[in-house]
Every structure is written in structure tokens, then in C-alpha cells.
Amino acid sequence: MHTHRFTLVLLAAIVSGHTAERARDLGVPLDGTPSTWNAITDVKGIEVGYRTIISGSGAAAVRTGVTAIWPRGKNNIAPAFGGWFALNGNGEMTGTTWLEEGGLLSGPVLITNTHSVGLVRDSFIKWQVSRSKMGEDPDEWSLPVVAETWDGFLNDVNGFHVTEADTVAALESAHSGPLEEGNVGGGTGMVCYGFKGGTGTSSRKFGPYTLGVLVQCNCGRRLQLQVAGVPVGKEIQDEIPYARNGAFRDADVGSIIIVVATDAPLLPTQLKRLARRASMGLARTGSISGNGSGDIFIAFSTANPDAGAAKGPINVTMLSNDEMNPAFEATVQATEEAIINAMLGAQTMTGYQDHRVIALPHDRLRQTLQKYAR
């Protein structure tokens, strides 16, 4: 079933003539200063891996995947301080009860489609146990963080095509450096503001620190979309997606997962505040976080390497709350840009039941920004 998946991804890119232009390449006027790769991996230590699954067509179309974000890299499972926030809870992110209680994120953040959350969660635990060293007792307690957005418009979501091997591939392929965007990993089959959505990322420098954001974007209606304050969705009304049965797909029934990471020394209460600020970056792109949308955000800090030490007292450092404003601003800016990058990195896709979703046209975006003197 999974043969030639990656070949198909490459062929799709070639056929579409897609180029890897990002928001800044197109001259979109965005605030703030990105770091080296303008990605979440600009935060030292973070590694991201994808498993992209594309095969079949019609009722057998598979357009899905898995994304893995390792806070300290795949070879360092030391817990990190973290916090989370649900702007609208029509979605799922496992492991958040303990994250709220203990303030610690242990292991990676994994993202997939709605009906694969349990499989990905269990696959990670099994993988983690299998890596126990000779003579060591395997971990007997694990509450992984696995989040989802629904890709059933383009993917045979009830076919349960994500496997244990796919989860392992995402975990083990994780790397630093530049990241692919658009139709990759868990974002493969997603739709954002009536255009092809998916995975996007961005980063910001603030003072001596770096902050990065990665989104799996599947939210919003076409009319809502704004880019740099310009009503792009209202200006580009071509090919708003419909299902084969005539049902209108342009409803606010999608979701978005936002992962915020920083090397600034922040405690769990401060990281929850940071996760909340992702809401404002999402709002800049036009979303109202509708009733049918699962808008769930998580933030973590790679500082304080002893955060999860079993014995104390533990010495930790933290920013003063009075010094948090630059981190808030960086979160808002990087979230907005990551969402735009997700759409610009995506390619037009035909998937389940021959449903088709066009990519945000780069030339039309340029023209619209020029029309509004942006």
C-alpha cells in the first residue's frame, strides 16, 4: 500500500511546477526578524521529522502523514517546561492533563490526522520501550503529546492508513536545519482558508533569544483570509472547494495545531501565557476560531535542562514577567508567518473522491498585495 509514496510526492511537485517560495520571497510585508532558517529548528536542539503518505486516487486516495517535533533532539528525552492552551476545543491533543498539572513535556510533540491519534500515540510508546538499553527496565509510564487536524476531505481518513512504521519514520528522520512546508507530514491532506494548507514554520529573534513556531494548518473560510492585513480571500474567489455531492467545503470546520518553542528561560505558567498569544497570530490571518475548529496550542522552552530532574531542590532560571512582551510579540509574528508559509509551500492536490483544492496562487497574491499598496 505504501510503495512509491515519496516518489509520488516528488512527481506531484514536478507536475505542478511548484517552487519553494515563502512569504518573504514574495515580498509579503511582515514584522520582526527571523533567525537563520526562519523555522522552529532555529531554536537550538530542536529536530523535526516527517512521514508523508500519498498514494491511490478516488475512494482509495491516501493523503496523510505524521510530524514529529523533538524539543531537545531525538537522542535527548530530558523533559522540558511546557504549557498549552485550547482556543477552541473541537479537537484533540493527548497528554495535556499531565502537562497542565506537572508543567513538563516529556518526549516529542507528534501531529497527525484525527483518526490516527491513538495509533501514533501507541506507536511512540512501543518505539520508546524498544530503545531501552540492555539491562535497563523499559519506561513503564508514558503520556505522549499527540495532536490532530482532520484531513478527510482529501484523505481516506477512515481507511486508517497511518502505521506504526510511519510513526517511527517521522521520529527517526527528525533533523535540524531548513524544513519542508506545505503537503508534508501530518499536514499532507489539510485545507486552510479554502486553499491547500498543511505544515508551515517561522522564527523570530528577540534580545538574546530565539522563538520558533510550527503549524499544522487546516482552518478557516476563504472569505476570512488576510495576508499582511489585505483581504486576499475576498479577492481570490476561484475554485472554492466543493465535495462531489455538492456539499460546500468552505465552512469553518477545520482545525489548527500551533507549536511554539523558545530557548528563553520560561516557567510553565509563562509558557501557557505564550501559547495563548498564538491566538493573536492566528487572528491576524483572519480566523475567528469557529465552533467546528480545534485550535489547540502548545509552547515549550529548551532552557533549564534539569527541569525534569527526579530529585531536588532544582535550580532554574526564568525571565521576569515584565520582560515577556518581546516573547509575546515574537509568538504573534511567527505564528502569522508560519500560517502563510504553510499555504505558500503547499501544492494543488486532488484526493479523496476526486476532491480538489488549489494552492494559494503566488502571482495572484502578489497582485492583490500590490492592489492594496502592500
C-alpha positions as CSV (number, residue, x, y, z in Angstrom):
1,M,0.0,0.0,0.0
2,H,2.8,2.4,0.9
3,T,5.1,1.7,-2.1
4,H,6.2,4.7,-4.1
5,R,4.8,7.2,-1.6
6,F,7.7,9.5,-1.7
7,T,8.1,9.2,-5.5
8,L,4.6,10.4,-5.8
9,V,5.3,13.4,-3.6
10,L,8.2,14.4,-5.9
11,L,6.2,13.8,-9.1
12,A,3.4,16.0,-7.7
13,A,5.9,18.8,-7.1
14,I,7.4,18.5,-10.6
15,V,4.0,18.3,-12.4
16,S,2.6,21.3,-10.5
17,G,5.7,23.4,-11.3
18,H,5.7,24.4,-7.6
19,T,8.6,26.4,-6.3
20,A,9.6,26.7,-2.7
21,E,8.8,30.4,-2.4
22,R,7.9,31.6,1.1
23,A,6.2,34.7,2.3
24,R,9.3,36.8,2.4
25,D,10.4,35.6,-1.0
26,L,7.2,37.1,-2.4
27,G,7.7,40.4,-0.6
28,V,4.9,39.9,1.9
29,P,5.5,42.8,4.4
30,L,5.9,41.0,7.7
31,D,7.2,42.3,11.0
32,G,10.1,41.1,13.1
33,T,13.5,39.5,12.3
34,P,13.7,35.8,11.6
35,S,16.7,33.7,12.6
36,T,18.8,31.6,10.2
37,W,16.3,29.2,8.6
38,N,13.1,31.1,9.6
39,A,11.9,27.8,11.1
40,I,11.2,26.3,14.5
41,T,14.6,24.5,14.1
42,D,16.3,27.8,14.7
43,V,15.8,27.1,18.4
44,K,19.0,25.2,19.1
45,G,18.4,21.5,19.7
46,I,15.0,21.1,18.1
47,E,14.6,18.5,15.4
48,V,11.6,17.9,13.2
49,G,10.8,14.8,11.2
50,Y,8.0,14.0,8.7
51,R,6.4,10.9,7.2
52,T,4.4,11.9,4.1
53,I,1.9,9.4,2.8
54,I,0.5,9.9,-0.7
55,S,-1.0,7.0,-2.8
56,G,-4.1,6.0,-4.7
57,S,-6.9,8.1,-6.0
58,G,-10.7,8.4,-5.8
59,A,-12.2,6.5,-2.9
60,A,-8.8,4.9,-2.2
61,A,-6.8,8.2,-2.1
62,V,-4.4,8.4,0.8
63,R,-3.1,11.9,1.6
64,T,-1.9,12.0,5.2
65,G,1.2,11.6,7.4
66,V,2.9,12.2,10.7
67,T,5.0,15.1,12.0
68,A,7.4,14.8,15.0
69,I,8.9,17.8,16.8
70,W,11.7,16.9,19.3
71,P,12.3,19.7,21.9
72,R,15.9,18.5,22.6
73,G,16.5,16.3,19.6
74,K,15.7,12.6,19.2
75,N,18.6,11.5,21.3
76,N,17.8,13.6,24.3
77,I,14.5,12.9,26.0
78,A,15.1,15.1,29.1
79,P,11.7,16.8,29.9
80,A,11.2,20.5,29.0
81,F,9.0,23.0,30.8
82,G,5.8,23.4,28.8
83,G,2.3,24.8,28.7
84,W,-0.8,24.5,26.5
85,F,-4.0,26.4,25.6
86,A,-7.2,25.5,23.7
87,L,-8.7,28.5,21.9
88,N,-11.5,26.2,20.7
89,G,-11.6,22.6,21.8
90,N,-13.2,20.7,18.9
91,G,-10.0,18.7,18.5
92,E,-7.5,16.6,20.4
93,M,-4.1,16.9,22.0
94,T,-3.2,14.0,24.2
95,G,-1.0,14.3,27.3
96,T,-2.2,17.7,28.2
97,T,-3.7,16.8,31.6
98,W,-0.3,16.0,33.0
99,L,1.3,18.9,31.1
100,E,-1.2,21.2,32.9
101,E,-0.5,19.5,36.2
102,G,3.2,19.0,36.1
103,G,4.3,21.6,33.6
104,L,6.6,19.1,31.9
105,L,6.8,18.0,28.3
106,S,8.5,14.6,28.0
107,G,9.4,13.4,24.5
108,P,8.2,14.8,21.2
109,V,5.1,16.6,20.0
110,L,3.5,14.4,17.3
111,I,0.9,15.6,14.9
112,T,-1.3,13.5,12.5
113,N,-4.9,13.2,11.3
114,T,-7.9,12.9,13.6
115,H,-8.4,9.1,13.3
116,S,-4.7,8.2,13.7
117,V,-4.1,9.9,17.1
118,G,-4.4,6.6,19.1
119,L,-2.2,4.7,16.7
120,V,0.5,7.3,16.7
121,R,0.4,7.6,20.5
122,D,0.8,3.8,21.0
123,S,3.4,3.5,18.3
124,F,5.6,6.1,20.0
125,I,5.3,4.3,23.4
126,K,6.3,1.0,21.7
127,W,9.2,2.7,19.9
128,Q,10.4,4.3,23.2
129,V,10.2,0.9,25.0
130,S,12.2,-0.8,22.2
131,R,15.0,1.6,22.6
132,S,15.7,0.7,26.3
133,K,19.3,-0.2,26.8
134,M,20.5,-3.7,27.7
135,G,19.9,-4.3,31.4
136,E,17.6,-1.3,31.8
137,D,14.0,-1.5,32.7
138,P,11.8,0.0,30.0
139,D,9.7,3.0,30.8
140,E,6.5,1.9,32.4
141,W,4.8,5.3,32.3
142,S,4.4,7.4,29.3
143,L,1.8,10.1,28.3
144,P,2.8,11.3,24.8
145,V,1.6,14.5,23.3
146,V,-0.2,13.7,20.1
147,A,-2.4,16.3,18.3
148,E,-4.6,16.2,15.2
149,T,-6.4,18.0,12.5
150,W,-8.9,16.4,10.1
151,D,-7.9,15.6,6.6
152,G,-11.0,13.7,5.5
153,F,-11.8,16.0,2.6
154,L,-8.6,14.9,0.7
155,N,-7.7,11.7,2.5
156,D,-9.5,8.4,3.1
157,V,-9.4,9.1,6.9
158,N,-11.5,6.0,7.7
159,G,-9.0,3.8,5.9
160,F,-6.6,4.1,8.9
161,H,-3.6,4.3,6.6
162,V,-1.0,5.6,9.1
163,T,1.0,2.7,10.5
164,E,3.5,2.1,13.3
165,A,6.3,2.2,10.7
166,D,5.1,5.7,9.6
167,T,5.3,7.0,13.1
168,V,8.8,5.5,13.6
169,A,9.9,7.1,10.3
170,A,8.8,10.5,11.4
171,L,10.5,10.1,14.8
172,E,13.8,8.8,13.4
173,S,14.1,11.2,10.4
174,A,13.9,14.2,12.6
175,H,16.7,16.8,11.9
176,S,17.7,20.4,12.4
177,G,18.1,22.9,9.6
178,P,15.6,24.1,6.9
179,L,12.2,22.4,6.8
180,E,9.9,21.4,4.0
181,E,6.5,23.1,4.1
182,G,3.0,22.5,2.7
183,N,2.0,19.0,1.8
184,V,4.3,17.2,4.2
185,G,3.9,15.1,7.3
186,G,0.7,15.4,9.2
187,G,-0.1,18.4,7.1
188,T,-0.3,16.5,3.8
189,G,-4.1,16.4,3.4
190,M,-5.0,19.7,5.1
191,V,-7.1,22.6,3.7
192,C,-6.5,26.2,5.0
193,Y,-8.9,29.1,4.2
194,G,-10.2,27.2,1.3
195,F,-6.7,26.8,-0.2
196,K,-4.4,23.9,0.2
197,G,-3.0,24.1,3.7
198,G,-0.5,21.9,5.6
199,T,2.7,22.4,7.5
200,G,4.4,25.8,8.0
201,T,7.0,27.3,10.2
202,S,8.8,30.6,11.0
203,S,11.0,32.1,13.7
204,R,11.9,35.3,15.4
205,K,14.9,36.7,17.3
206,F,14.1,38.8,20.4
207,G,17.0,40.0,22.5
208,P,19.5,37.2,23.1
209,Y,16.8,34.6,22.5
210,T,15.1,32.7,19.6
211,L,11.5,31.7,19.2
212,G,10.1,29.3,16.6
213,V,6.6,28.3,15.5
214,L,5.4,25.3,13.6
215,V,1.7,25.0,12.5
216,Q,-0.4,22.2,11.0
217,C,-3.0,24.5,9.4
218,N,-6.4,23.2,8.4
219,C,-8.7,26.1,9.5
220,G,-10.8,29.0,8.2
221,R,-13.0,30.0,5.3
222,R,-11.9,31.6,2.1
223,L,-13.6,34.9,2.8
224,Q,-11.7,35.2,6.1
225,L,-8.2,35.0,4.8
226,Q,-6.0,38.1,5.3
227,V,-2.3,38.3,4.4
228,A,-0.5,41.3,5.9
229,G,-3.9,42.9,6.6
230,V,-5.0,42.5,3.0
231,P,-8.4,40.7,2.3
232,V,-6.8,38.1,0.0
233,G,-9.6,35.6,0.4
234,K,-12.2,38.1,-0.8
235,E,-10.1,39.0,-3.8
236,I,-9.4,35.3,-4.9
237,Q,-12.7,33.5,-5.1
238,D,-11.7,31.0,-7.7
239,E,-12.3,27.3,-7.2
240,I,-13.6,27.3,-3.6
241,P,-13.7,23.6,-2.8
242,Y,-16.9,21.5,-3.1
243,A,-17.4,17.9,-2.4
244,R,-18.6,15.6,-5.2
245,N,-22.1,15.5,-3.7
246,G,-22.3,19.3,-4.0
247,A,-21.6,20.0,-0.3
248,F,-19.9,23.3,0.3
249,R,-16.4,22.7,1.9
250,D,-15.9,26.4,2.7
251,A,-17.1,26.2,6.3
252,D,-15.2,26.9,9.4
253,V,-14.9,23.3,10.4
254,G,-11.2,22.8,10.2
255,S,-8.5,23.0,12.9
256,I,-5.0,24.2,13.6
257,I,-2.3,22.9,15.9
258,I,0.4,25.5,16.8
259,V,3.7,24.5,18.4
260,V,5.7,27.4,19.9
261,A,9.3,26.8,21.0
262,T,11.9,29.1,22.6
263,D,15.3,29.0,24.2
264,A,14.3,31.8,26.6
265,P,14.1,30.5,30.2
266,L,10.4,30.4,30.9
267,L,8.4,28.5,33.5
268,P,5.2,26.6,32.8
269,T,2.9,29.4,33.8
270,Q,4.8,31.7,31.4
271,L,4.7,29.2,28.6
272,K,0.9,28.9,28.9
273,R,0.8,32.7,28.5
274,L,3.0,32.3,25.4
275,A,0.7,29.6,24.0
276,R,-2.3,31.9,24.4
277,R,-0.6,34.6,22.3
278,A,-0.6,32.2,19.3
279,S,-4.3,33.0,19.1
280,M,-3.4,36.6,18.1
281,G,-1.1,35.4,15.3
282,L,-3.9,33.2,14.0
283,A,-6.4,36.1,14.2
284,R,-4.1,38.2,12.0
285,T,-4.7,35.7,9.2
286,G,-8.5,36.1,9.6
287,S,-9.7,33.2,11.7
288,I,-12.5,33.6,14.2
289,S,-11.8,30.1,15.7
290,G,-15.3,28.8,14.7
291,N,-17.3,26.2,16.6
292,G,-16.2,23.3,14.4
293,S,-12.5,24.2,14.7
294,G,-10.0,22.5,17.0
295,D,-7.5,25.3,17.7
296,I,-5.0,23.9,20.3
297,F,-1.6,25.3,21.0
298,I,1.5,24.1,23.0
299,A,4.6,26.0,24.0
300,F,7.8,24.8,25.5
301,S,11.3,26.1,26.5
302,T,14.6,24.3,25.8
303,A,16.2,26.2,28.6
304,N,16.6,24.7,32.1
305,P,17.9,21.3,31.1
306,D,17.3,19.9,34.6
307,A,13.6,20.8,34.6
308,G,12.6,17.1,34.9
309,A,15.2,16.1,37.5
310,A,13.8,13.4,39.8
311,K,15.3,14.9,43.0
312,G,15.7,18.5,44.2
313,P,15.9,21.2,45.0
314,I,16.4,22.2,41.4
315,N,17.9,25.5,40.4
316,V,16.0,27.0,37.4
317,T,16.2,30.4,35.7
318,M,13.3,32.5,34.4
319,L,12.6,35.7,32.6
320,S,10.8,38.4,34.6
321,N,7.2,38.7,33.7
322,D,8.0,42.3,33.0
323,E,10.3,41.1,30.2
324,M,7.8,38.9,28.5
325,N,6.4,41.4,26.0
326,P,9.1,40.7,23.3
327,A,8.4,37.0,23.5
328,F,4.6,37.7,23.1
329,E,5.3,39.8,20.1
330,A,7.6,37.1,18.6
331,T,4.9,34.5,19.1
332,V,2.3,36.6,17.3
333,Q,4.6,37.4,14.4
334,A,6.0,34.0,13.9
335,T,2.5,32.3,14.1
336,E,1.1,34.6,11.4
337,E,4.1,34.0,9.1
338,A,4.1,30.2,9.7
339,I,0.4,30.0,8.5
340,I,1.1,32.0,5.4
341,N,4.2,29.8,4.7
342,A,2.1,26.7,5.1
343,M,-0.2,27.8,2.3
344,L,2.6,29.1,0.0
345,G,4.5,25.9,0.5
346,A,1.5,23.8,-0.4
347,Q,0.7,22.4,-3.9
348,T,-2.7,21.9,-5.5
349,M,-4.0,18.5,-4.6
350,T,-6.7,16.1,-5.8
351,G,-7.5,13.5,-3.3
352,Y,-10.4,11.5,-1.7
353,Q,-13.4,11.1,-4.0
354,D,-11.5,13.3,-6.5
355,H,-12.0,16.4,-4.3
356,R,-9.6,19.1,-5.5
357,V,-8.1,22.0,-3.5
358,I,-6.0,24.6,-5.2
359,A,-2.8,26.1,-3.8
360,L,-2.8,29.8,-3.0
361,P,-1.6,31.3,-6.3
362,H,1.7,33.1,-5.8
363,D,1.1,35.5,-8.7
364,R,-2.4,36.4,-7.6
365,L,-1.2,37.0,-4.1
366,R,1.5,39.5,-5.4
367,Q,-1.1,41.3,-7.5
368,T,-3.5,41.6,-4.6
369,L,-0.9,42.9,-2.2
370,Q,0.1,45.5,-4.9
371,K,-3.6,46.5,-5.4
372,Y,-3.7,47.4,-1.7
373,A,-0.3,49.1,-1.8
374,R,1.3,46.4,0.4
